[in-house]
Amino acid sequence: MTTAAADSLHRRSTVQWDSSTLRQVTSSGGYARLIRLQGGDLLCCYQSGGKSRVRRSSDGGFTWQSDVVAAELSFGVAANPELLQLSNGDVMLMINERPSDGVHAYAISVCFSQDEGRSWGPLRRIYEAGTTFENGCWEPASVQFPDGEIQIYFANEGPYADSAEQDVSMLSSVDGGQTWSDAVTVAFRSGHRDGMPVPLLLQDGQTAVMAIEDNGNGALKPAVLRTTVDARWSEGVIDGASERRAFAVDLDLTVYAGAPYLAQLANGVTLLSVQSDEDWSADRMVVYVGNDQAGDFGNRSVPFDLPDNTAGRWNSLFVKDDQTITAVSSVIQDGVQSIWMIDGQLVTGTLTNFYADFNEASDGSATESDLNAGTAIGSWSVSALEESFVNSGVVAWDQGCYTNTAHLAAAADRSAGVTFSYDILSKRAAAVLGGKASAIRVLDEDGKTIVNLSYTATSAESRLQVWDQANTNWLVLTSDLPAAHVPATAPETLVHVEVEMMGHGFVVSVDGETLTGIMPYNNSTGSLVRDIRFYGVHEDASGAWYDNISVVQNLALDYEGAYFYADFNVPAVGAVTNAAPLDVGTEVGSWVVEDAQESLIFNGAVGFDQGKYNLTANLASNAVVKDGVVFDADIRSKRDGVTKWNGIRIKNESGQNAVSLRWTGTADGVSGSLEYWDGVWVSLGNNTLMANDFWFASGLTDHLQVQMRETDYDILLNGTILLSNAAYENSITSVGSVQFFGINDFSGAWYDSIRVLKASITEIKPVDIAVSGAATVTLSWEAEAIGTYAVQTCTNLLSGSWSNLVEGLEGVDGMLSVTTTPTAASVCYRVVGE
């Protein structure tokens, strides 16, 4: 992807985190980092119990093998582990020696594994700092350049015995880590503390960058340093005034945002994570999206859902595949503090230009015009970079009773996911909250209001409200906004409001904090977002500043799955109705289909909670099992008892049972039982949670997966395989429906995040290339009977683009090969999963 293309892409993108992928990596520890080994497995290093340990996963992080101690010290802690697999296949582990005896020096050490982390050689110390905490060294990280040179970077207080200063130092090796150079200073801001370096070689093949934490602008914040691959930091020390240093994110002086980490996706977009206290009382992991040169970071997302006073620290990022980024942090999830991981995908919206139809009841000079990039209307203009209204520094719609309608150039379908966002601050102070209101309405294609927000402020506080159609009154979202800004100059800080619209409702967030659940639209007849209306309700007294107004659409996460629709047939008492199609946005009882997750989502009330039931969810389009299908659900027994069974059946295209599972919970503290049908019910062990007999939803559920292949299937519970290669009850070509059932009048279960997903190819085995004569090339690789493959080609790895040579190759359990004739003197080939 070209720089220009990636630059445009990152501004329209954010990371959407999938809570169903949340997995526990370890039961304790912190400072975890992930790499993918050349053999395909994941290897995680982390610090726990004073030792540096590694743990392996062969299934993409769903399950983890027992840990291996890679490094330990008799006189202190083996801290801050970091991994790098070298081009020769050896895995290098770097650690920070932190002595506790007052005798040994703080140091940077390395050890090596020649069997991909299963065993480790002895530690070798390659740098020593002082023997006291105030003069130590910290946090090594490394990169290997294309010619084989290894560079290790670390935070270094050793040279500054008489001050609290710290620099970023570098060690290098040109013989695979056998010998190392003396330390060289890469970055030093006099009087401050540069630290926690994380390097990255960018995909352009010419640029190396490094994220560090830098306190040259108040509290520690992320800065990005840069060099060329040829120069490799030889241009001189990067001081505080260097053009090769820039703060990555614009944050207030008091905001702490330290411990940075960098990654880059296949499309060129870069990602930066930090642990930030910007909006919380305890710092936590946040992730920003940047361009392909590791700059212009924005569009913050938060991977882990934590209570306000709970920290998530010492985070890292891992690129799992071309579309998936994994966040790793030491956090509290489900009541357990340990290392957790969660997957996210980069989702990209399409910015929609406004054109404006101004009809002002008070005075105003704005006229009807198309607001394409660069067009000014009164004091408003559209920026070419943001494709939105941008306040140009003059008071906009600043007083009086006004009605200004901005039409979208192309209507946006809210069922596909639409976000309307804007910055706002009250320009006029009211005597009481509720007076002199300025407001915004979102209108559908029929001109009817679907979202109605009201905003007012006194000289001491502000209030933002939303019209609650379900209860026909105004719902106060927050009274904790800045007071009215009366001066004629534009305020430096505005309040950022986002309205996230889905097919069945909308959510309102303020400054990144979600303040509503899913709210119903004011009118439900239309399906599109067509207009945005700005208005003041008090003559000569209303007024607000508006800035950065945009409509972004198509942010819904696109799973390769199939929507459910449900046939509800309840023999006993139940609130659900018969034959209710569950398309996106349809609610049945307490259940709703969420468009971003393509699944049934529990909506805060008891679902299928008692009595006999027989509920069939039909797939809108069948999922072919030979392509690999995963049935995925969170479950927990709602009623306790030995015979009060709940179950799930996966049915084939003819409606016959292919897989049957049932479970129950008890209230005596003994875990419930999970069973599967094999002519008789066969126990998989007392391994499910005991019953939760409360009316409210439990915070803990068991995560059930059925991984389906053409001839057999596996059952996993909470990432542990309970049954492998089981035969289907009846032959199956594709999954047609899923049935939920309870077998007596007191059955009951919680269900959540239920999905049927088409499996995707996540690993390409090594590709062999055979040349026959001068005109024939054969590529061969070990494939899987999942999805389809494509063979791509290009003629220049640095500046060229990949194009499909062959596509749609059906996966098989065995070898696939493609024979072709090169079209140029130098040709590159690769195999990808489609």
C-alpha positions in Angstrom: 0.0 0.0 0.0 1.3 3.4 -0.9 2.0 6.0 1.8 -0.8 8.2 0.5 -3.3 5.3 0.6 -2.3 4.2 4.1 -2.4 7.9 5.3 -6.0 8.1 4.1 -6.9 4.7 5.6 -5.7 5.3 9.1 -7.8 8.4 9.6 -11.0 6.4 8.8 -10.1 3.4 10.9 -10.2 2.2 14.5 -9.7 -1.1 16.2 -12.9 -2.9 17.2 -12.2 -5.4 20.0 -14.1 -8.7 20.2 -15.0 -9.6 23.8 -15.7 -13.2 22.8 -12.0 -13.7 22.1 -10.9 -12.7 25.6 -8.6 -15.4 26.9 -6.5 -15.9 30.0 -2.8 -16.6 29.1 -1.5 -17.1 32.7 -2.9 -17.2 36.2 -0.3 -14.7 37.4 2.5 -12.4 36.2 2.9 -9.4 34.0 5.0 -7.7 31.2 3.9 -10.2 28.6 5.0 -10.2 25.0 3.9 -12.4 22.1 5.7 -13.6 18.9 4.8 -16.1 16.2 7.5 -18.7 15.7 8.7 -19.8 12.3 7.0 -23.2 13.0 3.6 -21.4 13.5 3.1 -21.6 17.2 2.7 -18.6 19.5 5.3 -18.0 22.2 4.6 -15.7 25.1 7.2 -14.5 27.5 6.3 -12.9 30.9 7.6 -12.2 34.3 6.2 -14.1 37.3 7.6 -15.1 40.7 10.9 -13.3 40.0 11.6 -15.4 36.9 11.2 -14.9 33.2 9.0 -17.6 31.8 7.7 -18.6 28.4 4.5 -20.4 27.4 3.4 -21.9 24.0 0.1 -22.0 22.2 -0.5 -24.2 19.1 -4.1 -22.9 18.5 -3.7 -19.2 18.1 -3.9 -18.4 21.8 -7.1 -20.3 22.7 -5.1 -22.7 25.0 -1.6 -22.5 26.5 0.8 -25.2 27.5 2.6 -25.3 30.8 5.2 -22.6 31.3 9.0 -23.1 31.0 11.4 -21.1 33.1 13.7 -19.4 30.6 15.8 -17.2 33.0 16.2 -16.9 36.7 18.7 -15.3 39.1 19.9 -16.4 42.6 20.4 -12.8 43.7 17.4 -10.9 42.3 14.6 -10.8 39.6 14.8 -11.7 36.0 12.6 -8.9 34.8 11.2 -7.3 31.6 11.6 -10.3 29.2 11.4 -9.7 25.5 11.6 -12.2 22.6 13.1 -12.1 19.1 13.3 -15.1 16.7 16.4 -14.6 14.6 16.7 -15.3 10.9 18.6 -18.6 11.6 15.6 -19.9 13.7 17.2 -19.3 17.2 15.0 -17.5 19.7 16.7 -14.8 21.8 15.3 -13.8 25.1 16.4 -10.5 26.6 16.0 -9.7 30.3 16.7 -7.0 32.8 18.7 -8.3 35.8 17.4 -6.6 38.9 19.6 -7.5 41.9 18.3 -7.4 45.5 21.7 -8.0 47.2 23.3 -4.6 46.8 26.3 -6.3 45.3 25.5 -7.3 41.7 24.9 -4.6 39.0 21.7 -4.0 37.2 22.2 -5.5 33.8 20.9 -6.5 30.4 21.4 -10.2 29.6 20.4 -12.6 26.8 19.9 -16.3 26.5 19.1 -18.4 23.5 16.8 -21.4 22.5 17.5 -23.6 19.6 14.2 -25.5 19.8 11.7 -22.7 19.6 11.5 -22.0 23.4 11.3 -25.6 24.7 14.7 -25.3 26.4 17.1 -22.4 27.1 20.8 -21.9 27.3 22.6 -20.0 30.1 22.3 -16.2 30.6 25.0 -14.0 29.2 25.4 -10.5 30.6 26.0 -8.0 27.8 25.7 -4.7 29.7 26.1 -3.6 33.3 24.8 -0.4 34.9 25.1 0.6 38.6 24.4 -1.5 41.7 21.6 0.8 43.0 18.0 1.2 41.8 18.7 4.9 41.0 21.4 4.0 38.6 20.0 0.9 36.9 19.1 -0.1 33.4 15.7 -1.4 32.2 13.3 -2.8 29.6 15.3 -4.2 26.7 13.8 -4.6 23.3 15.3 -5.6 19.9 15.1 -5.9 16.2 17.1 -7.7 13.5 17.9 -5.9 10.3 17.8 -7.6 6.9 21.5 -8.1 6.8 21.4 -10.0 10.1 22.6 -7.2 12.5 20.8 -7.4 15.9 20.2 -4.2 17.9 19.0 -4.2 21.5 17.7 -0.9 23.0 17.1 -0.2 26.7 16.5 2.5 29.2 19.7 3.5 30.9 20.4 5.4 34.1 23.9 4.1 34.5 25.7 7.1 33.0 23.8 9.6 35.3 24.9 8.8 38.9 24.5 12.4 40.0 21.0 13.0 38.5 17.7 11.4 37.8 18.2 11.6 34.0 17.9 8.6 31.8 18.7 7.9 28.1 17.9 5.2 25.5 21.0 3.2 24.8 21.8 0.6 22.1 23.9 -2.6 21.9 24.6 -4.3 18.5 25.7 -7.7 17.3 26.7 -8.8 13.8 27.4 -12.5 14.6 24.0 -13.7 15.8 24.3 -12.5 19.4 27.6 -14.2 20.2 29.4 -10.9 20.8 28.1 -7.4 21.4 29.3 -3.8 21.0 29.7 -1.2 23.7 26.6 0.8 24.6 25.8 3.8 22.3 23.4 6.5 23.3 20.5 6.8 20.8 18.2 9.4 22.5 18.7 11.7 25.4 16.6 14.8 26.4 18.7 16.7 28.9 17.1 17.0 32.3 14.5 14.4 31.5 13.9 10.6 31.3 13.7 8.9 27.9 12.7 5.2 28.4 10.9 2.0 27.6 12.0 1.8 23.9 10.1 -0.4 21.4 11.6 -0.6 17.9 9.9 -1.4 14.6 11.1 -1.8 11.0 8.5 -0.3 8.8 7.2 -2.1 5.7 8.7 0.5 3.3 12.1 -1.3 3.9 13.8 2.0 4.4 12.7 3.3 7.8 13.2 2.2 11.4 11.2 3.8 14.2 11.2 3.5 18.0 8.5 4.4 20.4 9.7 5.6 23.8 8.1 7.3 26.8 9.2 11.0 27.1 8.5 13.4 30.0 9.6 16.5 28.1 5.9 17.6 28.0 4.7 17.1 31.5 3.9 13.5 32.5 5.4 10.7 30.5 3.9 10.4 27.0 4.7 8.4 23.9 7.2 9.9 21.4 8.4 8.3 18.1 12.0 8.4 17.1 13.1 7.6 13.5 16.1 6.7 11.4 16.8 5.0 8.2 17.6 1.3 7.8 20.9 2.3 6.3 21.9 4.8 9.0 20.6 2.7 12.0 20.7 5.6 14.6 24.2 6.7 13.5 23.1 10.2 12.7 23.9 11.4 16.3 22.0 11.4 19.6 18.4 12.4 19.3 17.9 15.2 21.7 14.8 17.1 22.8 14.9 19.5 19.8 15.7 16.9 17.1 13.5 16.7 14.0 13.8 12.9 14.3 11.7 13.0 17.6 8.0 13.8 17.8 5.3 13.2 20.4 2.9 10.6 19.0 -0.4 11.8 20.5 -1.6 15.3 21.6 -2.4 15.0 25.3 -2.7 17.4 28.2 0.4 18.1 30.3 -1.0 16.2 33.3 -2.0 13.0 31.4 0.2 10.0 31.9 0.6 7.7 28.9 3.6 5.6 29.3 4.9 2.1 28.4 4.4 2.4 24.6 4.3 -0.5 22.1 4.3 -0.4 18.3 3.0 -2.8 15.6 2.2 -2.6 11.9 -0.5 -4.3 10.0 -0.2 -5.8 6.5 -2.1 -2.8 5.0 0.6 -0.4 6.3 -1.5 1.0 9.2 0.6 1.3 12.4 -0.8 0.8 15.9 0.5 2.4 19.2 -0.5 1.2 22.6 0.2 3.0 25.9 -1.1 2.7 29.5 -3.0 5.9 30.0 -4.9 7.7 32.8 -6.5 10.2 30.5 -10.1 9.4 31.4 -9.7 7.1 34.4 -8.4 7.1 38.0 -6.1 4.2 37.2 -4.1 3.8 34.0 -5.1 1.2 31.4 -4.3 0.0 27.9 -5.4 2.2 25.0 -4.6 1.7 21.3 -4.2 4.5 18.7 -4.2 4.1 14.9 -1.4 5.8 12.8 -0.2 6.0 9.3 2.4 3.8 7.6 5.2 6.0 8.8 4.2 5.6 12.5 2.8 9.1 12.7 -0.5 11.0 13.0 -1.9 8.7 15.7 -5.6 9.0 16.7 -8.9 7.1 16.8 -8.3 5.7 20.3 -9.8 2.4 21.3 -9.8 0.5 24.7 -9.3 -3.3 24.5 -10.2 -4.3 28.0 -13.4 -3.4 29.8 -12.2 -2.5 33.3 -13.8 -0.7 36.4 -12.6 2.9 36.6 -10.2 2.3 39.5 -8.7 -0.9 38.1 -5.3 -0.7 36.3 -4.2 -2.6 33.2 -0.4 -2.3 32.8 2.7 -3.4 31.0 0.9 -4.0 27.7 2.0 -5.2 24.3 0.6 -5.7 20.8 0.9 -8.7 18.5 -0.2 -8.9 14.9 -1.9 -12.2 14.7 -2.7 -12.1 11.0 -3.4 -9.6 8.2 -6.7 -8.5 9.8 -6.3 -9.3 13.5 -4.4 -7.4 16.2 -4.0 -9.0 19.7 -3.7 -6.8 22.8 -2.0 -8.3 25.9 -2.2 -6.9 29.4 -2.0 -7.7 33.1 -5.5 -6.8 34.1 -8.5 -8.0 36.2 -11.0 -9.9 34.1 -13.8 -12.0 35.6 -12.4 -11.3 39.0 -9.0 -12.7 38.3 -5.8 -10.6 38.0 -3.4 -12.2 35.5 -2.3 -11.9 31.9 -5.1 -11.7 29.4 -5.3 -11.3 25.7 -8.1 -10.1 23.4 -8.3 -9.9 19.6 -9.5 -6.9 17.6 -9.9 -6.0 13.9 -9.2 -2.8 12.1 -12.5 -1.5 10.9 -12.8 1.3 8.4 -15.5 3.7 7.8 -16.5 5.9 4.8 -16.7 9.6 5.5 -19.7 11.2 4.0 -19.6 14.8 2.8 -22.3 17.2 3.9 -24.0 19.8 1.9 -25.9 22.4 3.8 -29.3 24.0 3.5 -29.3 27.0 5.9 -32.6 28.4 7.0 -32.0 30.7 9.9 -34.9 32.2 11.9 -32.5 34.8 13.2 -29.9 36.7 11.2 -27.2 34.9 9.3 -25.4 35.2 6.1 -25.0 31.6 5.2 -26.4 30.5 1.9 -27.3 27.2 0.3 -24.2 25.5 -1.2 -22.5 22.2 -1.6 -20.0 21.6 1.2 -17.3 19.6 -0.6 -13.7 19.7 0.6 -12.6 23.3 1.0 -16.0 25.0 0.5 -16.8 27.7 3.1 -20.3 28.4 4.3 -20.4 31.4 6.6 -17.8 30.6 9.3 -17.8 26.9 8.4 -15.8 24.9 5.9 -15.1 21.4 4.9 -11.5 20.2 5.4 -10.0 18.0 2.7 -8.5 15.8 5.4 -11.6 15.2 7.5 -14.4 15.6 5.0 -16.5 17.3 7.7 -17.6 20.7 9.0 -14.6 22.3 10.7 -14.9 25.4 12.9 -12.6 28.0 11.3 -12.1 30.0 14.5 -15.0 32.3 14.1 -18.2 32.0 16.2 -20.5 29.5 14.4 -24.3 29.6 14.8 -23.5 31.5 18.0 -26.8 33.1 19.0 -30.4 33.3 18.4 -33.1 30.8 17.3 -31.7 28.9 14.4 -32.5 25.8 12.3 -29.6 24.7 10.1 -29.9 21.4 8.2 -26.9 19.6 6.8 -27.8 17.0 4.3 -25.6 13.9 3.6 -24.4 13.8 0.1 -25.3 10.1 0.2 -27.6 8.6 2.8 -26.0 6.2 5.3 -27.7 2.9 6.1 -27.7 2.7 9.9 -28.1 -1.1 9.9 -24.6 -1.2 8.4 -23.2 0.8 11.3 -23.1 4.6 11.3 -21.2 6.9 13.7 -22.1 10.6 13.9 -19.6 12.6 15.9 -19.0 16.2 16.7 -17.2 18.6 19.1 -19.3 21.0 21.0 -19.2 23.7 23.8 -21.9 26.0 24.9 -21.4 29.6 23.7 -24.1 31.2 25.8 -24.6 30.8 29.6 -28.1 30.0 30.8 -29.6 31.1 34.1 -30.6 27.5 34.8 -29.7 24.2 33.1 -32.4 23.5 30.5 -32.7 27.1 29.4 -31.0 28.6 26.2 -30.5 25.1 24.8 -28.6 24.3 21.7 -29.3 20.9 20.2 -28.8 18.4 17.4 -31.2 16.1 15.7 -30.4 13.2 13.4 -33.0 12.7 10.7 -34.0 9.8 8.6 -34.7 9.8 4.8 -38.3 10.9 5.5 -37.2 13.9 7.5 -38.3 12.4 10.9 -36.1 12.8 14.0 -34.5 9.5 15.0 -32.0 10.9 17.6 -32.5 14.1 19.6 -29.8 15.6 21.8 -30.1 18.8 23.9 -27.2 20.8 25.3 -27.1 23.8 27.6 -24.7 25.4 30.2 -24.6 27.8 33.0 -21.5 29.7 34.1 -20.7 26.8 36.4 -21.7 23.6 34.6 -23.2 22.0 31.5 -25.8 19.4 30.8 -26.2 17.0 27.8 -29.5 15.2 27.4 -31.0 12.7 25.0 -34.7 12.2 24.2 -35.7 8.8 25.6 -38.5 7.7 23.3 -39.3 4.6 25.4 -40.1 6.7 28.5 -41.1 9.9 26.6 -38.8 12.2 28.6 -35.3 13.7 28.5 -32.6 11.5 29.9 -29.7 13.4 31.5 -26.4 11.9 30.2 -24.0 14.1 32.1 -23.9 17.3 34.1 -20.1 17.2 34.4 -19.1 19.1 31.2 -17.2 22.4 31.0 -19.1 25.5 31.8 -20.3 27.9 29.1 -17.5 29.6 27.1 -18.5 33.2 26.8 -15.4 34.9 25.3 -15.5 35.6 21.5 -12.4 33.6 20.9 -12.8 29.9 20.1 -12.2 27.6 23.1 -9.2 25.3 23.1 -11.1 22.3 24.4 -14.5 21.1 23.3 -16.6 18.1 24.4 -16.5 15.2 21.9 -19.9 13.5 21.4 -20.4 10.3 19.4 -23.7 8.7 18.4 -23.2 5.1 17.3 -26.1 3.9 15.3 -27.1 0.3 14.6 -30.2 -1.2 13.0 -32.1 -1.5 16.2 -30.9 1.4 18.3 -28.2 3.9 19.1 -25.6 4.5 21.9 -24.3 7.9 23.0 -20.7 8.4 24.2 -19.1 11.6 25.6 -15.3 12.0 25.5 -14.9 8.2 25.0 -17.2 7.2 27.8 -20.4 5.3 26.9 -23.3 6.9 28.7 -26.3 4.9 27.5 -27.3 1.4 26.7 -28.9 0.7 23.3 -31.7 3.2 23.0 -34.6 2.9 20.6 -34.9 5.5 17.8 -37.5 8.2 18.1 -39.2 7.0 14.9 -38.7 3.6 13.4 -40.2 4.0 9.9 -37.0 4.9 8.0 -33.7 3.0 7.8 -31.3 5.7 6.6 -29.4 8.7 8.1 -30.1 11.5 5.7 -29.8 14.9 7.5 -28.3 16.4 10.6 -30.1 19.5 12.1 -28.5 22.0 14.4 -30.9 24.3 16.2 -31.3 26.9 19.0 -34.5 27.0 20.9 -34.4 30.4 22.5 -34.5 33.6 20.5 -31.2 35.6 20.7 -30.0 33.5 23.6 -29.0 30.0 22.3 -25.5 29.3 21.0 -22.8 26.7 20.7 -19.4 26.1 19.2 -19.3 23.2 16.8 -16.3 21.5 15.3 -15.1 18.4 13.5 -18.6 17.2 12.5 -18.6 14.0 10.5 -20.6 11.0 9.6 -18.8 7.7 9.4 -20.5 4.5 8.1 -19.7 0.8 7.7 -17.8 0.3 11.0 -19.6 -3.0 11.8 -17.2 -5.9 12.2 -17.6 -8.3 9.3 -17.4 -11.9 10.5 -17.5 -14.7 8.0 -20.6 -16.0 9.7 -24.3 -16.3 9.1 -27.0 -14.4 10.9 -29.4 -16.4 12.9 -33.2 -16.1 12.6 -35.2 -18.0 15.2 -38.3 -20.2 15.3 -39.6 -20.0 18.8 -41.9 -22.9 19.9 -42.3 -22.9 23.7 -44.3 -25.8 25.1 -44.5 -24.2 28.6 -44.8 -20.6 29.7 -42.6 -18.1 27.8 -42.6 -14.5 26.7 -41.2 -15.2 23.2 -43.4 -15.5 20.2 -43.6 -18.0 17.3 -41.7 -17.7 14.1 -39.9 -14.5 14.8 -37.2 -13.7 12.3 -34.1 -12.5 14.0 -32.5 -10.3 11.4 -30.2 -7.5 12.6 -32.1 -5.3 15.1 -35.0 -7.7 15.7 -35.8 -8.2 19.4 -37.6 -11.3 20.7 -38.3 -11.3 24.4 -35.0 -10.2 26.0 -32.9 -11.1 23.0 -31.7 -9.0 20.1 -29.3 -9.6 17.2 -26.4 -7.1 17.3 -25.2 -6.2 13.9 -21.5 -5.7 15.0 -21.3 -9.3 16.3 -23.8 -11.1 14.0 -25.1 -13.1 17.0 -27.8 -13.4 19.6 -26.9 -11.0 22.4 -28.3 -11.2 26.0 -29.9 -7.8 26.5 -29.8 -7.5 30.3 -32.8 -9.6 31.3 -33.3 -13.3 31.8 -33.2 -15.2 28.5 -35.0 -18.6 28.0 -35.0 -18.7 31.8 -37.4 -21.4 32.9 -39.6 -24.2 31.7 -39.4 -26.5 28.7 -38.4 -24.8 25.6 -37.5 -25.7 22.0 -35.9 -22.8 20.2 -34.5 -23.2 16.7 -32.1 -20.6 15.3 -31.9 -21.1 11.5 -28.8 -19.8 9.7 -29.6 -17.3 7.0 -27.1 -19.1 4.8 -25.7 -22.5 5.6 -22.2 -22.9 6.8 -20.3 -25.7 4.9 -18.4 -27.8 7.4 -15.7 -28.9 5.0 -14.6 -25.2 5.0 -14.3 -25.4 8.8 -17.1 -24.2 11.1 -16.9 -23.1 14.7 -20.1 -22.9 16.9 -19.3 -20.5 19.7 -21.4 -19.6 22.8 -21.2 -18.5 26.4 -23.4 -20.6 28.7 -24.4 -21.0 32.3 -27.1 -23.0 34.1 -29.9 -20.7 35.3 -31.6 -23.4 37.4 -29.9 -25.8 39.8 -30.6 -29.5 39.9 -29.4 -32.9 38.7 -32.2 -33.4 36.1 -32.9 -29.8 35.1 -31.0 -30.1 31.8 -30.4 -27.4 29.2 -29.0 -28.2 25.8 -27.9 -27.3 22.4 -28.2 -29.3 19.2 -26.4 -28.4 15.9 -28.5 -29.6 13.0 -27.5 -30.5 9.4 -29.1 -29.1 6.3 -32.0 -31.6 6.6 -32.8 -30.7 10.2 -31.2 -33.8 11.6 -29.1 -33.7 14.8 -25.4 -33.6 14.0 -24.0 -32.6 17.5 -26.0 -32.7 20.8 -24.8 -31.3 24.1 -26.5 -30.8 27.4 -25.4 -29.4 30.8 -26.8 -28.7 34.3 -25.6 -26.9 37.4 -26.0 -27.7 41.1 -26.2 -25.3 44.0 -24.1 -27.3 46.5 -20.8 -26.0 45.3 -20.1 -28.9 43.0 -19.5 -28.0 39.4 -22.2 -28.8 36.9 -21.9 -31.6 34.3 -21.5 -31.3 30.5 -22.5 -34.3 28.4 -22.6 -35.2 24.6 -24.8 -37.7 22.7 -23.1 -40.8 21.4 -26.1 -43.2 21.3 -26.3 -42.5 25.0 -25.4 -39.4 27.0 -21.7 -39.5 27.8 -20.3 -37.3 30.5 -17.4 -35.0 29.7 -16.8 -34.3 33.4 -18.1 -32.1 36.2 -16.4 -29.1 34.7 -19.1 -26.4 34.2 -19.9 -23.6 36.6 -22.4 -24.4 39.4 -25.9 -22.9 38.9 -26.5 -19.2 39.2 -30.1 -19.1 40.5 -30.3 -15.3 40.6 -32.6 -13.2 38.4 -29.7 -11.1 37.2 -27.0 -12.1 34.8 -23.9 -13.7 36.3 -20.5 -12.1 35.5 -19.0 -15.5 34.8 -20.0 -17.9 32.0 -18.5 -21.0 30.5 -17.2 -20.5 27.0 -18.3 -23.5 24.8 -16.9 -24.2 21.3 -17.7 -26.9 18.8 -15.0 -27.0 16.1 -16.5 -28.8 13.1 -14.7 -30.4 10.2 -15.9 -32.5 7.3 -16.0 -35.8 9.1 -15.7 -35.1 12.8 -15.7 -32.4 15.5 -14.1 -31.3 18.7 -15.6 -29.9 21.9 -13.8 -27.2 23.9 -14.8 -25.7 27.2 -13.0 -22.5 28.3 -10.2 -23.3 25.8 -9.7 -26.9 27.0 -10.3 -29.7 24.6 -12.8 -32.2 26.2 -13.5 -34.3 23.2 -11.5 -34.8 20.0 -12.4 -36.3 16.6 -15.9 -37.3 17.5 -18.2 -38.7 14.8 -21.4 -36.8 13.9 -24.8 -38.3 14.9 -25.9 -37.9 11.3 -23.9 -37.1 8.2 -23.6 -33.4 7.6 -22.6 -31.2 4.7 -23.5 -27.9 6.2 -24.9 -26.4 9.4 -28.5 -25.4 8.8 -29.7 -24.5 12.3 -29.0 -24.6 16.0 -31.6 -25.7 18.6 -31.7 -24.6 22.2 -33.8 -26.8 24.5 -34.8 -27.5 28.1 -36.2 -30.8 29.1 -38.5 -30.0 32.1 -40.5 -27.2 33.6 -37.6 -26.0 35.7 -34.9 -26.0 33.1 -33.1 -22.7 32.5 -29.9 -21.3 31.2 -28.1 -18.1 30.4 -26.9 -17.8 26.8 -24.7 -15.0 25.4 -22.6 -14.2 22.3 -23.9 -17.2 20.3 -22.4 -17.4 16.8 -21.7 -19.7 13.9 -18.5 -18.7 12.2 -16.8 -19.9 9.1 -13.2 -20.8 10.1 -10.4 -18.9 8.3 -6.9 -19.9 7.3 -4.6 -18.4 10.0 -1.4 -20.3 9.1 0.4 -20.9 5.9 2.9 -23.8 6.1 6.3 -23.4 4.4 6.2 -23.2 0.6 8.6 -25.2 -1.5 9.6 -23.8 -4.9 10.9 -26.1 -7.6 12.3 -24.8 -10.9 12.1 -26.9 -14.0 14.2 -25.7 -16.8 14.1 -21.9 -17.5 10.4 -21.5 -17.9 8.5 -23.5 -15.2 8.1 -22.9 -11.4 6.1 -25.2 -9.1 5.0 -24.0 -5.7 3.9 -26.7 -3.2 2.7 -26.4 0.4 0.9 -28.5 3.1 -2.7 -27.2 3.2 -5.7 -27.7 5.4 -9.3 -28.5 4.5 -10.4 -25.1 5.6 -11.4 -22.2 3.3 -9.6 -21.4 0.1 -6.0 -20.3 -0.8 -4.6 -17.9 -3.4 -1.1 -17.7 -4.9 0.0 -14.1 -5.4 2.9 -12.6 -7.3 4.9 -9.3 -7.6 8.1 -8.2 -9.1 9.3 -5.7 -6.5 9.0 -6.3 -2.8 9.8 -2.7 -1.8 7.6 -0.8 -4.1 5.4 -3.3 -6.0 1.9 -4.6 -5.1 0.8 -8.2 -4.9 -1.7 -9.5 -7.5 -3.5 -12.9 -7.6 -1.9 -15.4 -9.9 -4.4 -18.2 -8.9 -7.3 -17.8 -6.5 -10.1 -19.9 -5.0 -8.0 -23.0 -4.4 -10.1 -25.3 -2.2 -8.3 -26.4 0.9 -7.5 -30.1 1.4 -5.8 -32.1 4.2 -2.6 -32.6 2.2 -0.4 -31.0 -0.4 -1.5 -28.3 -2.8 0.7 -27.2 -5.7 0.6 -24.6 -8.5 2.7 -24.6 -11.6 3.4 -21.3 -13.5 5.7 -19.6 -15.9 7.5 -16.5 -14.6 6.6 -13.3 -16.5 9.8 -11.3 -15.6 13.4 -11.9 -14.8 12.8 -11.5 -11.1 9.4 -12.6 -9.7 8.3 -13.1 -6.0 5.5 -15.5 -5.0 3.5 -16.0 -1.8 0.6 -18.1 -0.7 -2.3 -16.5 1.4 -5.5 -17.6 2.8 -8.7 -16.0 1.4 
